[in-house]
Amino acid sequence: MDTQSSKGTMVTREEGTSIGDEIFVDECRIITHQDSIWNFQEIGENERQWMQSLEKRRGDIGSLQKPKIQKVTKKFREIESNVRFYEPLVVSIGPFHHGKPELQLMEKHKELQALQFADQDSTKERPEGVFKWLPTTSVSIDVLYKKVKNIMPSVRECYDDELIKEYSHEEFAQMMLLDGCFILQYFHCIVTGNSKELKMKSHDIAFIRRDLFLLENQLPLEVLQVLMSCKFKNNEGLGMIKKFISSAHTKPPQPTGFIEGINDFILDFFGDTQKVMSFLGKICGEEEPSFTKQESMKNRLPAHLLELLKIHLIDPNAFSEGGCYLRGEWCPYRSAMELRRAGICFMPGKSRRLSEIKFASFHCTAHLTLPRITIDDSTKAEFLNLIAYEACPDTPDDFAITSYICFMRSLIDNAEDVKELRSKDILLNFFGTDEEVENLFKEIALNLVPNPHAFVDVKDKIEKQCSSRRKAWCAELKNTHFASPWTILAFIAALFVIALQVAGLVLSAFQTYYAAHDNKGS
């Protein structure tokens, strides 16, 4: 190889084939050297095509693409103890698990439920005990099919092309029709109290409820909307779905008396910094901030039932999207029993939104308000799939459910922590022992990274409460002597005994003094 250089320019010759005295150079490249940076001036055709394709992607920057129904990512499926909670038990919805042999029994039910859904008419005589608040009109099955088939181009965009390429336009429309009618007829029967019309075993009815909220078992809500528009007036169909979601988790909070109501108001208002600042802003004549991003999210139709469930569980204004993971506020984990020893009492919230976590303190007393949640056989599958949904690339970057689970995991370190939260009516345990509930949260929280700004105000207040030595002394006094009526009585009795002893000593001192004084006088 022959090399020549002059003023930052280097000519490189690659040795070629020699014939006689002449050398035929196979390749000649000119390389410029400026400020120690080497630039290849020659650009190949393949490189030029790559850069042109890259330029075409400029139009995708900032574009709002329709969210797709995704598969559970590999990092979650690698946790063997959780894999089965992403798989349907009795029914497949959509193309991901369609055709599996173990789910074929429910395919016959889908056809029957589709016919029942089409024929459902609220003007007909209904069985005793069935609610009449949800009026429906009968419609032919071919009308429903035509409605669904008309939206197929839009619906197919909700799935990856590789996943559905084996289904023809007609096959895909038939699948969407049967699955959509099955879901709506199921909701209708459960909400109206007519579950007998489903003609299924009770355990299958419970398993279907679990299967409908799996990430890989979702149907575009657009399909359900089209079907509901043929059967229900206004938004009564969507109201039916929301009623099913809201009634499937926990009992409503118990009514409180007048004194408890005032206490709840004080804790609710002054424990929420955002409410206080909003109230002060109104007094000062400041305008409310506009949440254009949240408003745009509300105006968009949820992609599927799982997203609708998350909207029901989380207040979108409670979490800032994203955040800097390098500068996120750091607070140590403190279990429920440790917080109790620091003088923090637990209270069940009035709302079942998982974002409604509040902290309020008055002198030495502090209250941590947590939403009630029901722990049963479907809890793990529900939370795991909500977390997997948050990890999808086209979902809001708030990690709200993930952050809630991480917060609860920090409170639950052992079975005693579960017992404490259960005794305060925060955990409604229909699952098993306290140890099993503890393990449940540990398994759900594996390999999770929360939003660094989630509940940061609450965590900061908890840390200040735990770090205050004066409050720790007050809490220790309260936990030692005022934990129950018996300890209070024992404390009062001890004070009474001490008072009697002091009074006896004082009386004895007076008697001794006057006796000595009398002796001197005589």
Disulfide bonds with the S-S distance in Angstrom:
none
